[in-house]
Amino acid sequence: MLTNVQHCQAIVQQLIVSETDIFFSNTLSSLSESLSVHSSILTKKIYQIDDKNISKPTLHDNFNGQFTASCRSSTIDSRTDHGNTAELEGQHVKGRRSIIESTVMIAGQIRFGDVVGLTEAKRSLQDSIVLPSIFPHLFTGGRKPWRRILLYGPPGTGKSRLAQAVSTEVTATFYSVSSTDLLSSWVGESEKLIKELFTVAGCQSNQSVIFIDEIDSLCRQRSSREDESSRRVKTELLLQMGGPTEDKVFLLCATNCPWELDTAFLRRFQKRIYIPLPDFTSRIEIMKLHCKGNKVNMTESDWTHLSLLTEGYSGSDLSTLTNGALFQPIRDMQTANYWRESPDGRWVPCDVKMENAVSMHIMDLPPNLVCPRDVQLEDFVQALQVHRPTVSQQELNKFDDFTASYGQSGQ
C-alpha cells in the first residue's frame, strides 16, 4: 500500500510540473498533500509494527525481564503515539488550511449587468452583499441585511453566474466551495473543515462571502438510516449557519433540487429565490450575447420568431443552440463548390448562379482569406432540430410548487 501511495505521489508531482492551468495546479497540489499525509501515516504504522515485533518478549525470557521490557516498551510506544498524533494533527490542520485557501476566488470580469434578466435576484444580492460592504453605516439597529440566501432553479439558469458577479461586485473575500471540498475520507475531518472555513472567513478584516454550489449534496433530509458521519456534517453546518461568525460571513448557496433539502436548513435561509427559465425578452438578449463577435444577418422580427421557438430553453440550452447555429456557416464552407471574392479581398461561399462565382474547393483558397457567410435565421431553425431543451415540464411544476410554499421568484 505504501509503495502504491508513493508511486501515485510521484505521478502527481510530475503532473504539477507540467500543468499550466492554475485551477488544476491547485487541485493537484491538494492531492499531493493528501498523499503525503497518507504516506507519512503508513510509514509510522510500519515502524510501530516493526518496533513491537522486535521488542516482543520470548518464552525463554524470565518473568522480571518480561515485565521490565514490557513496561519500557509501553512507555516508548505511548510517547511515540503521542508525538505521532500531534504531528498528524498538525498535518491535517495544514491540509485544511490549504483546501480553504484554494477556494478563495479572484474577482473576475462578470458583473450584474452581464447577467440577463433576474432583476429581483440581483436586487436581493445587491441589498444583502454589495450595499452593506459599501455603506455599512446604513445598516444599523434592526435594519440588518440578509445573511443567508438560497438560489434554486433548473440547471443552466444562471445561479453560478450570479455568484461570479457577486465576487466581482464586492470587495469581500469570496470563497467558492463545492461538496467535494468539504467532504473528507477521514473520520471527523469534514466537520473540522466546515468549522475552520467559517472561522477563517469570520476572521477576515472585511466581509466574507461563502458560496456553496450543489448544497443539496450536503444537506439532504435527515433520516434514521443515514450514517453517523453524514449526520455530524449536517449538524456542524447547521451550527455554523447560526454561529458567532453570522454577522461577518454571508452564505450564498445554490441547488437544482431544493425539495431534497432538510427543513432545518430551509428555515435558516432567510431568502429562497427561484431562478427560473429565461423569459421572452431574456431569451433574445442571451442569444444576441452569445452571437457577439460574429456577423449575424437577422431582423428584429426574426429574433422575435426565434424567441417563440425557444420557449422552455434554459440559458445553457440557448448557449448550446447559438453555438450550433454559428457553426452552420463553417459546415457550409466545407461543402461549398462555388466562391466569390468580396471587395476586401476575402472569399465567401456563394450560389452557382451568382455573378463572378468561381468553382473551387475551400482547400484551394488561401486560409487567411477564407470568410464564412453571415448567420441567418435558417441556421438557428436547423440547429433547433438537434439541440432540444433539457428541462422537462414535470420539473418546472415541482419548482412552481416549491416556490408557492417556500420561495420567491427572482425574475
C-alpha positions as CSV (number, residue, x, y, z in Angstrom):
1,M,0.0,0.0,0.0
2,L,2.8,2.4,0.9
3,T,4.5,1.6,-2.5
4,N,1.3,2.4,-4.3
5,V,0.8,5.7,-2.5
6,Q,4.4,6.8,-3.1
7,H,4.0,5.8,-6.8
8,C,0.9,8.0,-7.1
9,Q,2.7,10.8,-5.3
10,A,5.5,10.7,-7.9
11,I,3.0,10.8,-10.8
12,V,1.2,13.8,-9.2
13,Q,4.4,15.7,-8.8
14,Q,5.2,15.2,-12.5
15,L,1.8,16.5,-13.4
16,I,2.2,19.6,-11.2
17,V,5.4,20.5,-13.1
18,S,3.8,20.2,-16.5
19,E,0.4,21.8,-15.6
20,T,-0.1,25.4,-16.6
21,D,-3.8,25.9,-15.6
22,I,-3.9,27.4,-12.1
23,F,-7.1,25.6,-11.1
24,F,-5.8,22.2,-12.0
25,S,-2.4,23.0,-10.5
26,N,-4.1,23.9,-7.1
27,T,-6.1,20.7,-7.2
28,L,-3.0,18.6,-7.9
29,S,-1.2,20.3,-5.0
30,S,-4.0,19.5,-2.6
31,L,-4.0,15.9,-3.8
32,S,-0.2,15.8,-3.4
33,E,-0.5,17.0,0.2
34,S,-3.2,14.4,0.9
35,L,-1.0,11.6,-0.5
36,S,1.9,12.9,1.6
37,V,-0.2,12.6,4.8
38,H,-1.2,9.1,3.8
39,S,2.4,8.1,3.1
40,S,3.5,9.6,6.5
41,I,0.9,7.7,8.4
42,L,1.6,4.4,6.7
43,T,5.3,4.8,7.3
44,K,4.8,5.5,11.0
45,K,2.5,2.4,11.3
46,I,5.1,0.2,9.7
47,Y,7.8,1.5,12.2
48,Q,5.4,0.9,15.1
49,I,4.7,-2.7,14.0
50,D,8.4,-3.4,13.4
51,D,9.3,-2.0,16.9
52,K,6.7,-4.0,18.6
53,N,7.8,-7.2,16.9
54,I,11.4,-6.6,17.8
55,S,10.7,-5.8,21.5
56,K,8.2,-8.6,21.9
57,P,9.4,-10.9,24.8
58,T,10.1,-14.6,24.0
59,L,9.1,-17.6,26.0
60,H,12.7,-18.1,27.2
61,D,12.8,-14.7,29.0
62,N,12.4,-14.7,32.8
63,F,9.4,-13.0,34.4
64,N,11.3,-10.0,35.6
65,G,12.8,-9.4,32.2
66,Q,9.4,-9.7,30.6
67,F,7.9,-7.2,33.0
68,T,10.7,-4.7,32.7
69,A,10.8,-4.9,28.9
70,S,7.0,-4.7,28.6
71,C,6.9,-1.5,30.8
72,R,9.7,0.1,28.9
73,S,8.1,-0.7,25.5
74,S,4.7,0.6,26.7
75,T,6.3,3.9,27.8
76,I,8.1,4.3,24.5
77,D,5.1,3.4,22.5
78,S,3.0,5.9,24.5
79,R,5.4,8.7,23.8
80,T,5.8,7.7,20.2
81,D,2.0,7.6,19.7
82,H,1.5,10.9,21.4
83,G,4.2,12.6,19.2
84,N,2.8,10.9,16.0
85,T,-0.7,12.1,16.9
86,A,0.4,15.7,17.4
87,E,2.4,15.6,14.2
88,L,-0.6,14.0,12.3
89,E,-3.0,16.6,13.6
90,G,-0.6,19.4,12.5
91,Q,-0.6,17.9,9.0
92,H,-4.4,17.8,9.0
93,V,-4.6,21.4,10.0
94,K,-2.1,22.3,7.3
95,G,-4.2,20.3,4.8
96,R,-7.4,22.0,5.8
97,R,-5.9,25.5,5.5
98,S,-4.6,24.6,2.1
99,I,-8.1,23.5,1.0
100,I,-9.6,26.7,2.3
101,E,-7.0,28.9,0.6
102,S,-7.7,27.1,-2.7
103,T,-11.4,28.0,-2.6
104,V,-10.7,31.8,-2.5
105,M,-12.0,33.2,-5.8
106,I,-10.2,36.0,-7.6
107,A,-12.6,38.7,-8.9
108,G,-13.4,38.1,-12.5
109,Q,-14.9,40.2,-15.3
110,I,-18.6,39.3,-14.9
111,R,-20.8,41.9,-13.3
112,F,-24.6,42.1,-12.6
113,G,-25.1,44.0,-15.8
114,D,-23.7,41.0,-17.7
115,V,-26.4,38.7,-16.2
116,V,-29.5,38.9,-18.4
117,G,-32.9,39.3,-16.6
118,L,-33.2,38.1,-13.0
119,T,-34.0,41.6,-11.7
120,E,-35.3,40.5,-8.4
121,A,-32.5,38.1,-7.7
122,K,-29.9,40.8,-8.5
123,R,-31.7,43.3,-6.3
124,S,-31.7,40.9,-3.3
125,L,-28.0,40.3,-3.7
126,Q,-27.3,44.0,-4.0
127,D,-29.2,44.7,-0.8
128,S,-27.6,41.8,1.1
129,I,-23.9,42.0,0.0
130,V,-23.0,44.9,-2.2
131,L,-24.6,47.8,-0.4
132,P,-23.6,46.7,3.2
133,S,-20.0,46.4,2.1
134,I,-20.0,50.0,0.6
135,F,-22.4,51.7,3.1
136,P,-22.2,49.8,6.4
137,H,-23.4,52.8,8.3
138,L,-26.9,52.4,6.7
139,F,-27.5,49.0,8.3
140,T,-27.8,49.6,12.0
141,G,-30.2,48.6,14.7
142,G,-33.0,46.4,13.4
143,R,-32.1,47.1,9.8
144,K,-29.9,44.1,9.0
145,P,-29.1,42.7,5.6
146,W,-30.0,39.2,4.7
147,R,-27.0,36.9,5.6
148,R,-28.1,33.6,4.1
149,I,-29.7,33.3,0.7
150,L,-30.5,30.1,-1.3
151,L,-30.7,30.3,-5.1
152,Y,-32.6,27.4,-6.7
153,G,-33.9,26.5,-10.1
154,P,-33.3,24.3,-13.1
155,P,-29.8,23.6,-14.3
156,G,-28.2,26.3,-16.6
157,T,-30.4,29.2,-15.5
158,G,-27.6,31.5,-14.1
159,K,-27.2,30.6,-10.4
160,S,-23.4,30.1,-10.6
161,R,-23.1,33.1,-12.9
162,L,-24.8,35.3,-10.3
163,A,-22.3,34.1,-7.7
164,Q,-19.4,35.0,-10.1
165,A,-21.0,38.5,-10.5
166,V,-21.1,38.8,-6.7
167,S,-17.4,38.0,-6.4
168,T,-16.7,40.9,-8.9
169,E,-19.0,43.5,-7.4
170,V,-17.9,43.3,-3.8
171,T,-14.6,43.9,-2.1
172,A,-15.2,41.0,0.3
173,T,-13.1,37.8,0.4
174,F,-15.1,35.3,-1.7
175,Y,-14.9,31.5,-1.0
176,S,-16.3,29.3,-3.8
177,V,-16.8,25.8,-2.3
178,S,-18.3,22.6,-3.5
179,S,-19.3,19.5,-1.6
180,T,-16.1,17.7,-2.7
181,D,-14.0,20.4,-0.9
182,L,-15.8,19.9,2.4
183,L,-16.1,16.1,2.5
184,S,-13.1,14.0,3.6
185,S,-12.5,10.3,3.9
186,W,-11.0,10.8,7.4
187,V,-13.5,10.5,10.3
188,G,-14.2,13.9,11.8
189,E,-12.2,15.9,9.3
190,S,-15.3,17.1,7.4
191,E,-16.8,18.7,10.5
192,K,-13.4,20.3,11.3
193,L,-13.1,21.7,7.8
194,I,-16.5,23.2,7.9
195,K,-15.8,24.8,11.2
196,E,-12.4,26.1,10.1
197,L,-13.9,27.5,6.9
198,F,-16.4,29.7,8.8
199,T,-13.8,30.6,11.4
200,V,-11.2,31.8,8.8
201,A,-13.9,33.6,6.9
202,G,-15.1,35.3,10.1
203,C,-11.6,36.5,11.0
204,Q,-11.1,38.5,7.8
205,S,-10.7,42.2,8.2
206,N,-13.5,42.8,5.7
207,Q,-16.7,41.0,4.9
208,S,-16.5,37.4,3.6
209,V,-18.8,35.6,1.2
210,I,-19.0,31.8,1.2
211,F,-20.7,30.3,-1.9
212,I,-21.6,26.6,-1.7
213,D,-22.7,25.1,-5.0
214,E,-24.9,22.0,-5.1
215,I,-25.8,22.4,-1.4
216,D,-28.3,19.5,-1.7
217,S,-25.4,17.0,-1.7
218,L,-24.6,18.1,1.8
219,C,-28.0,19.0,3.3
220,R,-30.4,16.3,2.2
221,Q,-33.3,15.4,4.5
222,R,-32.1,13.5,7.6
223,S,-33.3,10.0,8.3
224,S,-32.7,7.2,10.8
225,R,-30.9,5.2,8.0
226,E,-28.1,7.6,7.3
227,D,-24.6,7.0,8.6
228,E,-23.2,8.9,11.6
229,S,-20.6,10.8,9.7
230,S,-23.3,12.4,7.4
231,R,-25.3,13.4,10.4
232,R,-22.3,15.1,12.1
233,V,-21.5,17.0,8.9
234,K,-25.1,18.4,8.8
235,T,-25.1,19.2,12.5
236,E,-21.9,21.2,12.2
237,L,-23.1,23.1,9.1
238,L,-26.3,24.0,10.9
239,L,-24.3,25.2,13.9
240,Q,-22.1,27.4,11.7
241,M,-25.0,28.9,9.8
242,G,-26.2,30.4,13.1
243,G,-22.9,30.6,14.9
244,P,-20.8,33.5,16.1
245,T,-19.5,34.4,12.6
246,E,-23.0,35.0,11.4
247,D,-22.6,38.8,11.3
248,K,-19.3,38.8,9.3
249,V,-20.0,35.9,6.9
250,F,-22.6,35.9,4.1
251,L,-23.6,32.5,3.0
252,L,-24.8,32.1,-0.6
253,C,-25.9,28.6,-1.7
254,A,-27.3,27.1,-5.0
255,T,-29.2,23.9,-5.7
256,N,-31.2,22.3,-8.5
257,C,-33.2,20.2,-6.1
258,P,-34.5,22.4,-3.3
259,W,-37.2,19.9,-2.2
260,E,-34.4,17.5,-1.1
261,L,-33.1,19.9,1.5
262,D,-33.8,19.3,5.1
263,T,-36.4,21.6,6.6
264,A,-33.9,22.8,9.3
265,F,-31.6,24.1,6.5
266,L,-34.5,25.7,4.6
267,R,-35.5,27.6,7.7
268,R,-32.0,29.0,8.2
269,F,-32.1,30.6,4.7
270,Q,-33.6,34.0,5.1
271,K,-34.4,34.3,1.4
272,R,-35.1,31.5,-1.0
273,I,-35.0,32.8,-4.6
274,Y,-36.2,30.9,-7.6
275,I,-34.0,31.4,-10.7
276,P,-36.5,30.4,-13.5
277,L,-36.0,29.8,-17.2
278,P,-35.4,33.0,-19.2
279,D,-38.5,34.8,-20.4
280,F,-39.3,36.0,-23.9
281,T,-37.1,39.1,-23.8
282,S,-34.3,37.5,-21.9
283,R,-34.0,34.7,-24.5
284,I,-33.4,37.2,-27.3
285,E,-30.8,39.0,-25.2
286,I,-29.0,35.8,-24.3
287,M,-28.8,34.6,-27.9
288,K,-27.6,38.1,-29.1
289,L,-25.0,38.0,-26.3
290,H,-23.6,34.6,-27.5
291,C,-23.5,35.9,-31.1
292,K,-21.2,38.8,-30.2
293,G,-18.1,38.9,-32.4
294,N,-19.9,37.1,-35.3
295,K,-21.8,38.6,-38.3
296,V,-25.5,37.9,-37.9
297,N,-28.0,39.0,-40.6
298,M,-31.3,38.9,-38.7
299,T,-34.1,41.4,-38.3
300,E,-36.0,42.1,-35.1
301,S,-38.9,40.1,-36.4
302,D,-36.5,37.1,-36.9
303,W,-35.4,37.4,-33.3
304,T,-39.0,37.6,-32.1
305,H,-39.9,34.5,-34.1
306,L,-36.8,32.6,-32.8
307,S,-37.7,33.5,-29.2
308,L,-41.1,32.0,-29.7
309,L,-39.5,28.8,-31.0
310,T,-37.1,28.5,-28.0
311,E,-39.7,28.7,-25.2
312,G,-38.7,26.2,-22.4
313,Y,-34.9,26.6,-23.1
314,S,-32.6,27.4,-20.3
315,G,-29.7,29.8,-20.5
316,S,-27.3,26.9,-21.0
317,D,-29.6,25.4,-23.7
318,L,-29.6,28.7,-25.5
319,S,-25.8,28.9,-25.4
320,T,-25.5,25.4,-26.9
321,L,-28.2,26.3,-29.6
322,T,-26.5,29.5,-30.6
323,N,-23.1,27.8,-30.9
324,G,-24.7,25.2,-33.2
325,A,-26.2,27.9,-35.3
326,L,-22.8,29.8,-35.5
327,F,-21.2,26.6,-36.7
328,Q,-23.6,26.1,-39.6
329,P,-21.8,28.6,-41.9
330,I,-18.5,26.8,-41.2
331,R,-20.1,23.5,-42.2
332,D,-21.3,25.1,-45.4
333,M,-17.8,26.3,-46.2
334,Q,-16.6,22.7,-46.2
335,T,-19.1,21.6,-48.8
336,A,-19.2,24.7,-50.9
337,N,-18.2,24.4,-54.6
338,Y,-18.6,28.0,-55.7
339,W,-17.0,31.1,-54.2
340,R,-16.9,34.8,-54.9
341,E,-14.4,37.4,-54.0
342,S,-15.7,40.2,-51.7
343,P,-14.5,43.9,-52.1
344,D,-12.0,43.4,-49.2
345,G,-10.3,40.5,-51.0
346,R,-11.8,37.7,-48.9
347,W,-13.5,34.7,-50.4
348,V,-17.1,33.9,-49.4
349,P,-19.1,30.8,-50.5
350,C,-22.0,31.6,-52.9
351,D,-24.5,30.1,-55.2
352,V,-23.6,28.9,-58.7
353,K,-26.0,31.5,-60.2
354,M,-24.3,34.5,-58.6
355,E,-22.2,36.8,-60.7
356,N,-18.5,36.3,-60.6
357,A,-18.9,32.8,-58.9
358,V,-15.8,30.8,-59.2
359,S,-15.7,27.0,-59.0
360,M,-13.2,25.8,-56.4
361,H,-12.9,24.0,-53.0
362,I,-12.0,25.5,-49.7
363,M,-8.6,23.8,-49.7
364,D,-7.7,25.6,-52.9
365,L,-8.0,29.0,-51.2
366,P,-5.5,30.8,-49.0
367,P,-6.6,30.0,-45.4
368,N,-6.3,33.6,-44.2
369,L,-8.6,34.9,-47.0
370,V,-11.5,32.5,-46.4
371,C,-14.5,34.1,-44.7
372,P,-17.9,32.4,-43.7
373,R,-21.2,33.9,-44.7
374,D,-23.4,35.7,-42.2
375,V,-25.5,33.7,-39.7
376,Q,-29.2,33.7,-40.7
377,L,-32.5,32.6,-39.1
378,E,-32.4,29.4,-41.1
379,D,-29.2,28.4,-39.2
380,F,-31.0,28.7,-35.9
381,V,-34.0,26.7,-37.2
382,Q,-31.7,24.0,-38.4
383,A,-29.9,23.9,-35.0
384,L,-33.3,23.6,-33.3
385,Q,-33.7,20.2,-34.9
386,V,-30.6,18.9,-33.0
387,H,-30.5,20.9,-29.7
388,R,-33.5,20.3,-27.6
389,P,-34.5,21.8,-24.2
390,T,-33.1,19.8,-21.2
391,V,-35.7,20.8,-18.6
392,S,-39.0,18.9,-18.6
393,Q,-42.4,20.3,-17.7
394,Q,-42.6,17.9,-14.7
395,E,-39.5,19.5,-13.2
396,L,-40.9,23.0,-13.8
397,N,-44.1,22.0,-12.0
398,K,-42.1,20.9,-9.0
399,F,-40.2,24.2,-8.9
400,D,-43.5,26.1,-9.1
401,D,-45.0,24.1,-6.2
402,F,-41.8,24.6,-4.1
403,T,-41.8,28.4,-4.8
404,A,-45.5,28.6,-3.8
405,S,-44.7,27.1,-0.4
406,Y,-41.2,28.3,0.4
407,G,-39.7,30.7,-2.0
408,Q,-40.0,33.8,-4.2
409,S,-39.4,34.5,-7.9
410,G,-36.0,36.0,-8.9
411,Q,-37.3,37.1,-12.4
